[in-house]
């Protein structure tokens, strides 16, 4: 007679109990990988001045070129910025800060589940002056 865990009208052996526990654990482990797949992107970088010093409090704005959805953040005291949970797509990124020319980066492609690094080196001047930076797809690939 095999040892039983529960006695009554039906019997479950210790082997069957452990098999059930292992099956449930394996199922949960497999399902946790599905939930972890991220469909959004993120963008991170640093904003500096012409001398290489970081620019704190600069406004970083990413606008989806197709939907016009905008994401706005300010740089930290160390000049860093992070924009989480951005929907994938083609973006225009603009950086503004008092005493510096506005810098615009067009055609920034964000992909699902990926973090894109994009640094800005601001130039001295009035914010009404704009510096537009054009980067080709090959520039993005060579930086990866």
Secondary structure, DSSP 8 states (H G I E B T S, - for coil): ---BSS-SSS--BHHHHHHHHHHHHHHHHHHHHHHT---EEEEEEEEE-TTS-B-TT-EEEEEETTT--EEEEE--TTSEEEEEEEESEEEEEEEE-TTB-EEEEEEEEE-TT-EEE--EE--BS-TTSEEEE---HHHHHHH-
